[in-house]
Amino acid sequence: MADTADIVVVGGGVHGASTAWHLAKRGAGKIVLIEKDGIASGASGWSSAIVRLHYTLESLVKITMYGREMFGNWGDTVGIGESGFRQVGFLLLFPENEVEHASEVIAMQQGLGIDARMLTNAEIADIEPRVARDDVVAGAWEPNSGHADGSTVANSFIAAARDLGVDVRIGHEVFGVTTDGGKATGVKTSEGDIYAGTVVLETGFRTSALLAEHGVELPITPVRHAIAVVERTPDFGGIHPVVSDRIVQAYYRPEADSLTLLGEHDPLEGKVDPDVEDIKTPDLDEQVRLVERYAARFPGQEAASITRGYTGVYDCTPDFQPAFGSVKAVDGLFMAAGFSGHGFKLSPGIGKIMSDLVMDGSTDMIDIHPFRVERFAEGDPLTAGEGYDNRSLA
């Protein structure tokens, strides 16, 4: 008997899992999700999973608003599993040249009903008195933001999708999308062909090769990012907010009760590495650099001890913005990739958008045209305008 489905979703990270659940929730028919290695085995599992609403592009803010609501109310929205969300707040620290743009972003957020505000240097101390502020001109504060857990979210979405009847197949590799007369007919896998009129590709860096076979350009640079985990000194006190340090381009995210994850802001800071599935540890000098920045921002943490280090991979597009939507070259083919380090917080909203597009042909969340994959071949990159020196908050 032929192996058939109505929809095949390729990729078991947070995006594929979210899309499969959103589709199943809408009664989209027989859905098969295929994952080569394991749920959240790629970038999702190594994500720092920061949940914040600060973006230059209003469209991305709206997508993250959907996600923040879901992360914080997982039991009521998804109903199975959990997100691991911790509302510790999100604190930004700005140099002089970014203050004007930051104020514009905060005004836009407030117009959307988000609880966010600019802070003077003195007001930063009211939020987090332990940070050094000598080189900080201003700050911003989102009290309702924080962080969640990538692996937990992906596996919870999968559990909820399975409960709704999604056929999840782990250990199968997709080699290509089959077509006939410009229409998707399914996928070729290591276990044979699956026939389906709709295929959704959400496989990070690997999405480029699957699209290239159909003449679709999706330039992605896979950049491996270092993460250092430190145990704070016993005299530090309670946990701190997630801190986005725009002066030295680093972030500091609490973990459990006494640990902090340290990472880079710059999407291109790291080694280009196409072996995205491999588990690799960062070099010692990368970890030391991260710790030095953290200790300079939190005086007294020179004695914080490195407990471990690991790496994750960002799928960076030339404009550092994701591509998602239908693929014009192949009817019935959809994709979402190139999130350039922002994928986790966007994943609930992207799942909603992708399910809308598959089921309705459009979505009411945002205007998706600027995010089309065809923009790269058209020479029409998605720009966030002048503002931040580093695109990590674009």
C-alpha positions in Angstrom: 0.0 0.0 0.0 1.3 3.4 -0.9 2.5 5.6 2.0 0.3 8.7 1.8 -0.5 11.8 3.9 -2.3 15.1 3.4 0.6 17.1 4.8 4.2 16.2 5.4 6.2 18.4 7.8 9.9 18.0 7.6 11.9 18.9 10.8 11.5 18.1 14.5 12.7 21.3 16.0 10.5 24.0 17.6 9.2 25.2 14.2 8.3 21.9 12.7 6.7 20.8 16.0 4.8 24.0 16.3 3.5 23.8 12.7 2.4 20.2 13.1 0.5 21.0 16.3 -1.2 24.1 14.8 -2.2 22.1 11.7 -3.5 19.2 13.7 -5.5 21.6 16.0 -7.2 22.9 12.9 -8.1 19.4 11.6 -5.8 19.6 8.6 -6.1 15.8 7.9 -3.4 13.2 8.0 -0.2 14.8 9.0 3.2 13.1 9.0 6.2 14.8 10.7 9.6 13.5 9.8 12.8 14.1 11.8 16.1 12.6 11.0 17.8 12.5 14.4 15.5 13.3 17.3 13.1 15.9 18.5 15.0 19.2 19.2 18.2 17.4 18.4 19.5 20.4 16.4 19.5 24.2 17.0 16.3 24.0 19.1 17.9 21.8 21.8 20.9 24.1 22.1 18.9 27.4 22.1 19.2 29.8 25.0 15.4 30.2 24.5 15.2 33.8 25.4 11.7 35.2 25.3 11.6 38.9 24.6 9.5 41.3 22.6 12.1 43.9 21.6 12.4 44.0 17.8 12.9 46.8 15.3 10.3 45.2 12.9 6.8 45.5 14.2 5.9 42.3 12.3 8.4 40.3 14.5 7.1 41.9 17.6 3.6 40.7 16.8 4.9 37.2 16.2 6.7 37.2 19.5 3.6 38.5 21.3 1.7 35.4 20.2 4.6 33.3 21.4 4.9 35.0 24.8 1.2 34.4 25.5 1.6 30.8 24.6 4.8 30.2 26.6 3.2 31.8 29.7 -0.1 30.0 29.4 0.9 26.7 28.0 -1.6 24.6 29.9 -4.5 26.7 28.6 -3.3 27.0 25.0 -1.5 23.7 24.2 -2.7 21.6 27.2 0.1 18.9 27.1 3.6 19.3 28.5 5.1 22.6 29.4 7.3 25.4 28.1 9.7 25.9 31.0 8.9 29.6 30.9 10.4 31.7 33.7 9.3 35.4 33.9 12.6 37.0 35.1 12.3 40.1 32.9 14.4 41.3 30.0 16.9 44.2 30.6 18.6 46.0 27.8 21.7 48.2 28.3 22.4 50.7 25.5 25.4 52.9 24.4 24.8 56.5 23.3 24.4 55.8 19.6 21.5 53.3 20.1 19.4 55.2 22.6 17.3 57.2 20.0 16.4 54.0 18.1 15.7 52.1 21.3 13.2 54.8 22.3 11.4 54.4 19.0 11.2 50.7 19.4 9.8 51.1 23.0 7.2 53.6 21.7 6.1 51.1 19.0 5.9 48.3 21.6 3.8 50.4 23.9 1.5 51.2 21.0 0.9 47.5 20.7 0.0 47.2 24.4 3.4 45.8 25.6 4.6 46.6 29.1 8.0 48.0 28.2 9.8 51.3 29.1 13.0 53.1 28.7 15.3 53.5 31.8 17.7 56.1 32.8 21.1 55.0 34.0 19.9 55.5 37.6 16.7 53.6 37.0 18.7 50.6 35.7 19.9 50.2 39.3 16.4 49.9 40.5 15.8 46.9 38.3 19.2 45.2 38.7 21.6 47.0 41.2 24.4 44.5 40.6 25.3 45.6 37.0 28.1 48.0 36.4 26.7 51.1 34.7 29.7 53.4 34.0 29.6 52.8 30.3 25.8 52.5 30.0 23.8 55.5 28.8 20.3 54.1 29.1 18.3 50.9 29.4 15.0 49.3 28.6 12.9 46.9 30.6 10.3 44.3 29.7 9.1 42.8 33.0 6.9 40.1 31.4 9.7 38.6 29.4 12.3 35.9 30.4 13.2 32.6 29.0 11.9 29.1 28.4 13.5 25.8 27.3 13.9 24.8 23.6 13.9 21.0 24.1 10.9 21.1 26.4 8.9 23.3 24.1 9.6 21.1 21.0 8.8 17.9 22.8 5.7 19.3 24.4 4.4 20.4 20.9 5.2 16.9 19.6 3.3 15.3 22.5 0.3 17.5 21.9 0.5 16.9 18.1 0.6 13.1 18.6 -2.4 13.4 20.9 -4.2 15.0 18.0 -3.2 12.2 15.6 0.0 13.4 14.0 2.2 10.6 12.8 5.7 11.4 14.1 8.5 9.5 12.4 12.0 9.8 14.0 15.1 8.4 12.3 13.9 8.9 8.8 15.9 11.2 6.5 14.2 13.3 3.7 16.3 13.4 0.5 14.1 15.6 -1.6 10.6 16.9 -2.4 8.9 15.2 -5.3 6.9 17.1 -7.8 4.7 16.7 -10.9 3.9 19.5 -13.2 5.1 22.2 -10.8 3.1 20.7 -7.9 4.4 19.0 -4.8 3.6 15.3 -4.6 5.4 14.3 -1.5 8.9 13.5 -0.3 11.6 11.0 -0.9 12.9 9.5 2.4 15.3 6.9 3.6 12.3 4.6 4.2 10.6 5.2 0.9 8.4 7.8 -0.7 5.5 9.5 1.0 2.8 10.9 -1.2 1.3 14.2 -0.1 0.0 17.3 -1.8 1.4 19.6 0.8 5.0 19.7 2.1 6.4 22.0 4.8 10.2 22.3 5.1 11.5 23.5 8.5 14.9 22.0 8.6 17.2 25.0 9.3 20.4 25.1 7.2 19.4 21.9 5.4 16.3 23.6 3.9 18.6 25.4 1.4 19.6 22.2 -0.4 16.1 20.8 -0.5 14.9 24.1 -2.1 17.9 24.3 -4.5 16.7 21.2 -6.3 13.7 23.2 -7.5 15.6 26.3 -8.5 14.8 28.2 -5.3 17.6 30.3 -3.7 17.9 30.4 0.0 21.4 31.5 1.0 22.2 30.4 4.6 25.5 30.6 6.4 25.6 28.1 9.3 27.5 29.8 12.2 28.4 27.9 15.3 27.9 30.0 18.4 29.6 29.4 21.7 27.8 29.3 25.0 29.5 29.2 28.4 27.7 28.2 31.6 29.0 29.7 34.8 28.0 29.1 38.4 27.7 32.4 40.1 29.5 33.1 43.4 27.6 32.3 46.6 27.5 35.9 47.6 25.8 37.0 44.3 22.3 36.7 45.6 19.1 35.7 43.7 18.7 35.3 40.0 19.1 38.2 37.7 17.0 39.2 34.6 18.0 38.2 31.1 20.4 40.9 30.2 21.1 42.1 26.7 24.4 44.0 26.9 24.5 46.2 23.8 27.8 47.8 24.8 29.9 44.6 24.5 27.4 42.6 22.4 26.7 39.8 24.8 23.8 38.4 26.7 23.5 36.8 30.2 20.6 34.5 30.9 19.9 32.8 34.3 19.6 29.1 34.5 18.2 27.2 37.5 19.0 29.0 40.7 22.7 29.6 40.6 23.8 29.3 36.9 24.1 31.8 34.1 24.3 31.1 30.3 26.7 33.5 28.5 26.4 34.1 24.8 27.3 36.4 21.9 24.8 38.9 20.3 26.5 39.1 16.9 24.8 36.5 14.5 28.1 36.1 12.6 30.4 35.8 15.6 31.5 32.2 15.4 32.9 29.6 13.1 31.1 28.7 9.8 30.3 25.1 10.1 28.1 23.1 7.7 28.2 20.0 10.0 25.2 21.4 11.9 24.2 18.1 13.3 27.5 17.5 15.1 27.8 18.2 18.8 30.8 20.3 19.5 32.3 22.1 22.5 33.5 25.7 22.2 37.2 26.6 22.3 38.5 27.7 25.7 39.3 31.2 24.5 35.7 31.6 23.4 34.4 30.7 26.8 37.0 32.9 28.5 35.9 35.9 26.4 32.3 35.4 27.4 33.2 35.1 31.1 35.3 38.3 30.9 32.4 40.3 29.5 30.0 38.9 32.1 32.4 39.6 35.0 32.9 43.2 33.8 29.2 43.8 33.8 28.6 42.0 37.1 31.6 43.0 39.3 32.7 40.3 41.7 31.9 37.5 39.2 35.5 37.1 38.2 35.4 34.2 40.6 32.4 32.6 38.9 33.3 29.1 37.8 32.8 27.7 34.3 30.7 24.5 34.6 30.5 23.6 31.0 30.4 24.9 27.5 28.5 24.0 24.4 27.7 25.3 20.9 24.6 25.8 18.8 24.2 26.8 15.1 22.5 29.9 13.8 21.1 29.6 10.2 22.0 33.1 9.1 20.5 34.7 6.0 22.2 37.7 4.2 19.7 40.1 5.8 19.6 38.3 9.1 15.8 37.8 8.7 13.9 34.6 8.4 12.2 33.3 5.2 8.8 31.7 5.5 5.7 31.1 3.5 4.7 29.4 0.3 7.3 28.6 -2.4 6.2 30.1 -5.7 8.1 27.6 -7.8 6.3 24.6 -6.4 2.6 24.6 -5.7 1.9 23.0 -2.3 5.4 23.6 -1.0 6.0 25.7 2.1 9.1 26.6 4.1 10.4 28.4 7.2 14.1 28.8 7.8 17.0 31.2 8.2 16.0 32.5 11.6 19.5 33.8 12.3 19.4 33.1 16.0 15.8 34.3 16.6 13.9 31.1 15.9 12.9 29.9 19.3 10.9 32.9 20.5 9.2 33.1 17.1 8.3 29.4 16.8 4.7 29.5 18.2 3.8 32.4 15.9 5.5 30.8 12.9 3.6 27.6 13.5 0.3 29.6 13.5 1.3 31.5 10.4 2.3 28.3 8.5 -0.9 26.5 9.4 -2.9 29.6 8.3 -1.1 29.6 4.9 -1.6 25.9 4.4 -5.3 25.9 5.4 -6.4 29.4 4.2 -3.8 30.7 1.8 -3.2 33.7 4.0 -2.7 34.8 7.6 -4.1 37.7 9.6 -1.1 37.9 12.0 1.3 40.0 9.8 2.1 40.9 6.2 4.3 38.0 5.2 5.4 39.3 1.8 8.6 40.9 3.1 9.7 37.4 4.5 9.2 35.5 1.2 12.1 33.2 0.2 12.1 34.7 -3.3 13.4 38.0 -2.0 17.0 36.7 -2.2 16.9 35.9 -5.9 15.0 39.2 -6.5 17.7 41.2 -4.8 15.2 42.6 -2.3 16.6 42.0 1.2 14.4 42.8 4.2 16.0 45.7 6.0 15.2 47.0 9.4 16.4 50.5 8.7 19.0 52.5 10.6 19.1 51.9 14.3 21.2 49.2 16.0 24.8 48.6 15.1 24.2 44.9 15.5 21.3 43.1 13.8 20.6 40.9 16.8 17.6 43.1 17.8 16.5 43.8 14.2 
